[in-house]
Amino acid sequence: MSEYAIWKYLEDLPGQAAPLVEWNQHLDGWPGFQGFHGRYLKLTRDHATAVDCPTECGLGCPRKVVTHSRNDIVAVCPEQEEKPYPLKRQDILIYSVNRASLHKDICSALGIEHRESKVDACRRTWRLGDFVPTAGLVFPVFLTQQENPDELLEVVKNICLLHGDPFVLLAPTRRRVSPPVEQILAQRNAIFLALDEEMPFDEQGCLQVRRTPDELFAPLHEKVPEPGSGGMVHFPTPAGTRWSDIKIQFRDGFTVTVWAGEESGRYNYTQMGMANKRNGEATKQWTLLLDFAENRGEIDKNSRKETPYHFLKKRKQELSRCLREFFRLDEDPIEWVKGEKCYRCRFRILPESADDY
């Protein structure tokens, strides 16, 4: 049996659990099964009441497990087409995939920061963690296991609704990938990886990688600013955009998502020109931008903020300069409202905790 076939079997296995006799039947002849069994299968408390039929009668029906005594267990054909065959007690024990171990090893092999969680509204889909080519530049990595192309299409659509930036999608094989899925992934500049193509198991049941993470994620590395450039990039601001058309929301302490018209993207403080050239850390202008987000775009003397009020005017001027350069807009993005004695953003800015985006 090919070492790649296990990914196909896992993709076709409902719930990723089966009695031991079926694991043995389907993976018979694979030298790595014992190692895989020890690393990635865990015993459940359940026992099989039916098992796959190994004969080729064409009916495809499972065999009923009948226990006559502790040491007399048989698999009975419900159609009486074949004779019962004996089973050992351990044959009907159900083993499931230890997803935590398997997913952690996938992340380790691919250089992904492992922070696993289930994805809401996406069946059999996990966010394994993040690919972080440089500080502040984060690309989420998802693993999904679907039964047909329509289910995979729905999952891809939901992920795109949740994340407006490029991401990485893993699946056991590419058998469920349809042209609509390919089109959506291409539009989002997402990377799709089929694990049976990229990560075979060796004869000890250990995961291997055919290409290095640098090769696999080359398109994402291209988004890293060139050394010596200062790291700043420019947002593709559509023609005719005004500050009131722009929305910024923090995703964490290092990155924001930006929207303007049909354009959007995720950027870190370095890409927005707010990194200290000596140590690479965020500047005080980035802190002020975060202050504006926490105060929904308006700061006065009594606002809660990290920026001291007596430094506010100077830092506001530097922040405005960075934003004008990043968006390539001439008008000042932050105004002083004399009557209310406050600074107010002409664009919409939200904190990470906001859910009204």
C-alpha positions as CSV (number, residue, x, y, z in Angstrom):
1,M,0.0,0.0,0.0
2,S,1.3,3.5,-0.8
3,E,2.2,5.7,2.1
4,Y,0.0,8.4,0.5
5,A,-3.2,6.3,0.7
6,I,-3.7,6.9,4.4
7,W,-4.7,10.5,3.7
8,K,-7.4,9.2,1.3
9,Y,-8.6,6.7,3.9
10,L,-8.8,9.4,6.6
11,E,-10.7,11.7,4.3
12,D,-13.3,9.0,3.6
13,L,-13.6,7.8,7.2
14,P,-16.7,9.2,9.0
15,G,-15.7,10.8,12.3
16,Q,-12.2,9.6,11.8
17,A,-12.9,6.5,13.9
18,A,-13.2,2.8,13.1
19,P,-12.9,-0.6,14.8
20,L,-9.3,-2.0,14.8
21,V,-10.3,-4.7,12.3
22,E,-11.1,-2.0,9.7
23,W,-7.9,-0.1,10.3
24,N,-6.1,-3.3,9.6
25,Q,-8.1,-4.2,6.6
26,H,-7.7,-0.8,4.9
27,L,-4.1,-0.2,5.8
28,D,-2.9,-3.8,5.4
29,G,0.5,-4.0,3.8
30,W,1.6,-0.5,4.9
31,P,4.8,-0.9,7.0
32,G,4.2,2.4,8.8
33,F,0.9,1.4,10.3
34,Q,2.2,0.3,13.7
35,G,4.1,3.5,14.1
36,F,1.0,5.5,13.0
37,H,-1.2,3.5,15.4
38,G,1.1,4.3,18.3
39,R,1.3,8.0,17.5
40,Y,-2.0,9.0,16.1
41,L,-4.7,6.5,17.2
42,K,-6.4,6.5,20.6
43,L,-8.7,3.9,22.1
44,T,-12.3,5.0,22.7
45,R,-14.8,3.4,25.1
46,D,-17.0,2.2,22.3
47,H,-17.3,-1.3,20.7
48,A,-18.3,-1.9,17.1
49,T,-21.8,-3.4,16.5
50,A,-21.0,-3.8,12.8
51,V,-17.8,-4.0,10.6
52,D,-17.0,-3.7,7.0
53,C,-17.5,-6.8,4.9
54,P,-14.2,-7.9,3.2
55,T,-16.0,-10.0,0.5
56,E,-16.8,-8.7,-3.0
57,C,-20.4,-9.8,-3.3
58,G,-21.4,-6.4,-4.6
59,L,-23.9,-5.6,-1.9
60,G,-21.6,-3.4,0.2
61,C,-23.5,-4.0,3.4
62,P,-21.7,-4.1,6.8
63,R,-21.6,-7.3,8.8
64,K,-23.3,-7.5,12.1
65,V,-21.1,-8.3,15.1
66,V,-22.5,-11.2,17.2
67,T,-20.9,-12.1,20.5
68,H,-21.7,-15.7,21.6
69,S,-19.2,-15.6,24.4
70,R,-16.1,-13.7,25.5
71,N,-13.9,-15.7,23.1
72,D,-16.5,-16.4,20.4
73,I,-17.2,-13.3,18.4
74,V,-18.2,-13.4,14.7
75,A,-19.1,-11.0,11.8
76,V,-22.4,-12.2,10.3
77,C,-23.6,-11.4,6.8
78,P,-27.1,-9.9,7.1
79,E,-28.0,-11.4,3.7
80,Q,-26.6,-14.8,4.5
81,E,-24.6,-14.7,1.3
82,E,-21.3,-15.5,3.1
83,K,-20.3,-17.5,6.1
84,P,-19.5,-15.7,9.3
85,Y,-15.9,-15.0,10.0
86,P,-14.3,-14.9,13.4
87,L,-13.2,-11.7,15.2
88,K,-10.9,-11.2,18.2
89,R,-11.9,-9.1,21.1
90,Q,-9.5,-6.3,20.1
91,D,-10.9,-6.3,16.6
92,I,-14.1,-4.6,17.6
93,L,-12.5,-2.0,19.8
94,I,-13.0,1.4,18.2
95,Y,-9.9,3.7,17.7
96,S,-10.2,7.3,16.7
97,V,-7.6,9.7,15.2
98,N,-5.8,11.6,17.9
99,R,-6.3,14.9,16.2
100,A,-4.4,16.9,18.8
101,S,-1.2,14.9,18.1
102,L,-1.7,14.8,14.4
103,H,-2.5,18.5,14.0
104,K,0.4,19.5,16.2
105,D,2.9,17.4,14.1
106,I,1.5,18.9,10.9
107,C,2.2,22.4,12.3
108,S,5.7,21.4,13.4
109,A,6.5,20.0,10.0
110,L,5.2,23.0,8.2
111,G,6.7,25.7,10.5
112,I,3.3,26.8,11.7
113,E,2.7,28.4,15.1
114,H,0.3,25.9,16.6
115,R,-2.8,27.6,18.2
116,E,-5.6,25.2,17.4
117,S,-9.3,26.0,17.5
118,K,-12.6,24.9,15.9
119,V,-14.0,27.2,13.2
120,D,-17.5,28.3,13.8
121,A,-20.1,27.3,11.2
122,C,-17.6,25.1,9.4
123,R,-18.1,21.4,9.9
124,R,-14.9,19.3,10.4
125,T,-12.7,22.4,10.0
126,W,-9.9,23.6,12.3
127,R,-7.7,26.6,12.5
128,L,-4.4,24.9,13.2
129,G,-2.5,28.1,13.9
130,D,-0.7,30.8,12.0
131,F,2.2,31.1,9.5
132,V,4.3,34.1,10.6
133,P,7.1,34.9,8.2
134,T,8.0,38.0,10.2
135,A,6.8,39.7,13.3
136,G,3.4,41.2,12.9
137,L,2.7,39.5,9.6
138,V,0.2,36.7,10.3
139,F,-1.5,34.2,7.9
140,P,-4.1,31.8,9.4
141,V,-3.8,28.1,8.5
142,F,-6.9,25.9,8.3
143,L,-7.4,22.2,7.9
144,T,-10.7,20.9,6.6
145,Q,-12.0,17.4,5.9
146,Q,-15.1,17.3,3.7
147,E,-17.1,14.5,2.1
148,N,-17.9,16.2,-1.2
149,P,-17.1,19.3,-3.3
150,D,-20.2,21.2,-2.3
151,E,-19.3,21.0,1.4
152,L,-15.8,22.2,0.7
153,L,-17.1,25.1,-1.3
154,E,-19.3,26.1,1.6
155,V,-16.4,25.9,4.0
156,V,-14.2,28.1,1.7
157,K,-16.9,30.7,1.5
158,N,-17.3,30.8,5.2
159,I,-13.6,31.1,5.8
160,C,-13.5,34.0,3.4
161,L,-16.3,35.7,5.3
162,L,-14.4,35.4,8.5
163,H,-10.9,36.4,7.2
164,G,-10.4,39.1,4.6
165,D,-6.7,38.4,4.1
166,P,-4.7,35.6,2.4
167,F,-4.8,32.3,4.3
168,V,-3.5,28.7,3.9
169,L,-6.0,25.8,3.5
170,L,-5.0,22.2,4.1
171,A,-7.0,19.1,3.1
172,P,-6.1,15.4,3.1
173,T,-6.4,15.3,-0.8
174,R,-7.5,17.6,-3.6
175,R,-10.4,15.3,-4.7
176,R,-13.0,17.7,-3.3
177,V,-11.5,20.8,-5.0
178,S,-13.9,22.1,-7.7
179,P,-13.3,25.0,-10.1
180,P,-15.4,27.4,-8.0
181,V,-13.2,26.6,-5.0
182,E,-10.0,27.2,-7.0
183,Q,-11.4,30.5,-8.3
184,I,-12.3,31.8,-4.8
185,L,-8.9,30.7,-3.4
186,A,-7.1,32.5,-6.3
187,Q,-9.1,35.7,-5.7
188,R,-8.2,35.7,-2.1
189,N,-4.5,34.9,-2.8
190,A,-4.9,31.8,-0.6
191,I,-2.6,28.8,-0.7
192,F,-4.2,25.3,-0.9
193,L,-2.1,22.2,0.1
194,A,-3.1,18.6,-0.3
195,L,-1.5,16.6,2.4
196,D,-1.3,13.4,0.4
197,E,0.9,15.3,-2.1
198,E,3.0,17.3,0.4
199,M,3.2,15.2,3.6
200,P,3.7,11.4,3.2
201,F,4.3,9.1,6.1
202,D,7.5,7.1,6.3
203,E,7.9,3.4,7.2
204,Q,7.9,4.3,10.9
205,G,4.6,6.1,10.5
206,C,6.2,9.6,10.9
207,L,5.2,12.6,8.9
208,Q,7.6,13.8,6.2
209,V,7.6,16.9,4.0
210,R,8.4,16.9,0.3
211,R,9.1,20.7,0.2
212,T,10.4,23.1,2.8
213,P,8.0,25.7,4.4
214,D,9.9,28.4,2.4
215,E,9.0,26.6,-0.8
216,L,5.4,25.8,0.2
217,F,4.6,29.4,1.4
218,A,6.7,31.3,-1.2
219,P,3.8,33.6,-2.2
220,L,3.3,34.6,1.4
221,H,7.0,35.4,1.8
222,E,6.7,37.9,-1.1
223,K,4.5,40.0,1.2
224,V,7.4,40.5,3.7
225,P,9.0,44.0,3.2
226,E,12.5,44.0,1.7
227,P,15.4,44.6,4.1
228,G,16.5,48.3,4.0
229,S,13.2,49.5,2.6
230,G,12.0,50.6,6.0
231,G,9.3,48.0,5.7
232,M,6.6,50.5,4.6
233,V,4.2,49.5,1.8
234,H,1.3,51.4,0.2
235,F,-2.4,50.5,0.4
236,P,-4.0,50.2,-3.1
237,T,-6.3,53.1,-2.4
238,P,-9.0,53.3,-5.1
239,A,-9.2,56.5,-7.1
240,G,-11.6,59.1,-5.6
241,T,-11.3,57.6,-2.1
242,R,-11.8,60.0,0.8
243,W,-10.9,59.4,4.5
244,S,-14.6,58.8,5.3
245,D,-14.5,55.8,2.9
246,I,-11.7,54.1,4.9
247,K,-12.2,51.7,7.8
248,I,-9.4,50.3,10.0
249,Q,-9.8,47.6,12.7
250,F,-7.1,46.1,15.0
251,R,-6.7,42.3,14.9
252,D,-4.1,42.1,17.6
253,G,-1.4,44.4,19.0
254,F,0.6,44.1,15.8
255,T,-1.8,44.1,12.9
256,V,-4.9,45.8,11.5
257,T,-7.3,45.1,8.7
258,V,-8.0,47.9,6.3
259,W,-11.0,48.4,4.0
260,A,-11.5,51.1,1.3
261,G,-14.1,50.5,-1.5
262,E,-13.5,47.1,-3.0
263,E,-9.9,46.9,-1.6
264,S,-8.9,45.3,1.7
265,G,-5.9,43.9,3.4
266,R,-4.2,43.0,6.6
267,Y,-1.1,45.1,7.6
268,N,1.3,45.3,10.5
269,Y,2.9,48.4,12.0
270,T,6.1,47.9,10.0
271,Q,4.2,47.9,6.7
272,M,2.3,51.1,7.8
273,G,5.6,52.9,8.4
274,M,5.4,52.8,12.2
275,A,8.4,50.6,13.2
276,N,11.4,51.9,15.1
277,K,14.4,51.7,12.7
278,R,16.8,50.8,15.6
279,N,15.0,47.9,17.2
280,G,12.0,47.1,14.9
281,E,9.4,47.7,17.6
282,A,6.2,49.7,17.2
283,T,6.6,53.4,17.4
284,K,4.6,55.8,19.6
285,Q,2.5,56.6,16.6
286,W,1.2,53.0,16.5
287,T,0.4,53.3,20.2
288,L,-1.6,56.5,19.4
289,L,-3.4,54.7,16.5
290,L,-4.4,52.0,19.0
291,D,-5.6,54.7,21.5
292,F,-7.9,56.1,18.8
293,A,-9.2,52.6,18.1
294,E,-10.0,52.0,21.8
295,N,-11.8,55.3,21.9
296,R,-13.7,54.8,18.6
297,G,-11.8,57.5,16.8
298,E,-12.0,60.4,19.2
299,I,-9.6,61.5,21.9
300,D,-9.9,64.4,24.3
301,K,-8.1,65.2,27.6
302,N,-10.2,62.8,29.6
303,S,-10.0,59.8,27.2
304,R,-8.4,56.5,28.4
305,K,-5.2,56.2,26.5
306,E,-1.5,55.3,26.6
307,T,-0.4,58.5,25.0
308,P,0.2,61.4,27.5
309,Y,-2.0,64.3,26.6
310,H,0.9,66.8,26.4
311,F,2.5,64.7,23.7
312,L,-0.7,64.2,21.8
313,K,-0.3,67.1,19.3
314,K,3.2,66.2,18.1
315,R,2.4,62.4,17.9
316,K,-0.8,63.1,16.1
317,Q,1.1,65.1,13.5
318,E,3.5,62.1,12.9
319,L,0.6,59.6,12.8
320,S,-1.2,61.7,10.2
321,R,2.0,61.8,8.1
322,C,2.3,58.0,8.2
323,L,-1.3,57.5,7.3
324,R,-1.2,60.0,4.4
325,E,1.9,58.2,3.0
326,F,0.4,54.7,3.5
327,F,-2.9,55.6,1.8
328,R,-1.3,58.2,-0.5
329,L,-4.0,60.8,0.4
330,D,-3.3,64.5,0.9
331,E,-5.9,65.6,3.3
332,D,-5.2,65.4,7.1
333,P,-6.8,62.1,8.4
334,I,-7.2,63.5,12.0
335,E,-8.9,66.8,12.7
336,W,-8.9,69.0,15.8
337,V,-12.5,69.8,16.7
338,K,-12.1,73.1,18.4
339,G,-15.6,73.4,19.9
340,E,-15.3,70.0,21.5
341,K,-11.6,70.2,22.3
342,C,-10.8,66.8,20.9
343,Y,-9.0,65.0,18.1
344,R,-11.3,63.0,15.8
345,C,-10.4,60.6,13.0
346,R,-11.9,61.3,9.6
347,F,-11.9,57.5,9.0
348,R,-13.6,54.8,11.0
349,I,-11.3,52.9,13.4
350,L,-12.3,50.0,15.6
351,P,-10.6,48.0,18.4
352,E,-10.0,44.3,18.2
353,S,-13.0,43.6,20.4
354,A,-15.5,45.3,18.2
355,D,-18.0,43.1,16.4
356,D,-19.7,45.8,14.2
357,Y,-17.4,45.5,11.2
